[in-house]
Amino acid sequence: MSGFMELPQEAARLWGDPETRQRIIEMHARGDSLLKMVDELGLTPALEADGLRPVLENLSAEEVKIIRDAFVAEATQIGTKAGANFPVDCRVDNPGAGVRITEAPSSRGATAPIVRIEGA
């Protein structure tokens, strides 16, 4: 698999829209599964193209919490303005090998953390 992944690219595009971003935060607040969120946002074709379904299915509760916390922090920081940063840096060349989920410090000038998802 190449370094270009469809799911993060498409999700970042959706995240940039304030109304969709609010919908995503509501999904996180309800505790919707990440797979349910992907489906409801119309991202299933990108998920399948990237081969990431097993990755999402096998995330621990702590890993999902790290992801949720980063999204909520960025949404809280930006509010309803346009221009939100997508709080995920996802680079998985071999989804079958698993992933590591880590919280990385935010970039200069940003206050929200970034979730780094990379191949194991």
C-alpha positions in Angstrom: 0.0 0.0 0.0 1.3 3.4 -0.8 1.8 6.2 1.7 -1.3 7.9 0.3 -4.4 6.7 2.2 -7.9 7.6 1.1 -9.6 7.4 4.5 -7.7 10.1 6.3 -7.8 12.3 3.2 -11.6 12.0 2.9 -12.1 12.3 6.6 -10.0 15.5 6.7 -12.1 17.0 3.9 -15.3 16.3 5.9 -13.7 17.6 9.1 -13.1 21.0 7.5 -16.8 21.7 7.2 -18.1 23.2 10.5 -21.5 21.5 10.3 -20.0 18.1 9.6 -17.4 18.6 12.3 -20.2 19.3 14.8 -21.9 16.1 13.7 -18.6 14.1 14.2 -18.2 15.6 17.7 -21.8 14.5 18.5 -21.0 11.0 17.4 -17.9 11.0 19.6 -20.0 12.3 22.5 -22.5 9.5 22.1 -19.6 6.9 22.0 -20.5 5.7 18.5 -18.0 3.1 17.3 -15.4 4.4 14.8 -16.8 2.0 12.2 -20.3 3.3 12.7 -19.0 6.8 12.3 -17.1 5.9 9.1 -20.3 4.3 7.7 -22.6 7.2 8.6 -20.2 9.7 7.1 -20.1 7.8 3.8 -16.4 6.9 4.2 -16.8 3.1 4.0 -15.4 2.9 0.4 -12.2 4.7 1.5 -11.9 2.5 4.6 -12.1 -0.6 2.4 -9.7 0.8 -0.2 -7.1 1.4 2.5 -7.7 -2.0 4.1 -8.2 -0.4 7.5 -11.4 -2.2 8.7 -9.5 -4.8 10.8 -7.4 -2.0 12.2 -10.5 -0.1 13.5 -12.1 -3.3 14.7 -9.1 -4.2 16.8 -8.4 -0.8 18.5 -8.4 -1.0 22.3 -10.7 1.3 24.3 -7.7 3.4 25.3 -6.6 3.8 21.7 -10.2 4.9 20.7 -10.1 7.3 23.7 -6.9 8.9 22.4 -8.5 9.4 19.0 -11.7 10.8 20.5 -9.8 13.2 22.8 -7.8 14.7 19.9 -10.9 15.3 17.8 -12.8 16.9 20.8 -9.8 19.1 21.7 -9.4 20.4 18.1 -13.2 21.0 17.8 -13.2 22.8 21.1 -10.3 25.0 20.0 -11.7 26.0 16.6 -15.4 26.1 17.5 -17.6 26.7 14.5 -15.0 28.5 12.4 -13.8 27.0 9.2 -10.2 25.9 8.9 -10.0 23.3 11.6 -6.9 21.1 11.5 -7.5 17.4 11.1 -6.0 16.0 14.3 -4.8 12.7 12.8 -1.5 11.9 11.2 -2.1 8.4 9.7 0.6 6.4 7.9 0.0 2.7 7.6 1.8 0.9 4.9 0.7 -2.6 6.0 -2.6 -2.6 7.9 -2.3 -6.4 8.5 0.8 -5.8 10.7 -1.2 -3.6 13.2 -0.8 0.0 14.2 0.5 2.1 17.0 -1.7 4.9 18.3 0.1 7.7 20.1 -0.7 11.2 21.2 1.8 13.7 19.8 2.3 17.2 21.0 0.5 19.8 18.9 2.4 21.8 16.4 3.6 25.3 17.1 0.7 27.7 17.5 -1.9 24.9 18.0 -3.3 23.8 21.3 -4.9 20.5 20.4 -2.9 17.3 20.4 -2.4 15.2 17.3 -3.1 11.5 17.1 -0.3 9.7 15.3 -1.4 6.3 13.7 1.5 4.4 12.2 2.3 0.9 11.2 3.5 -1.4 14.0 
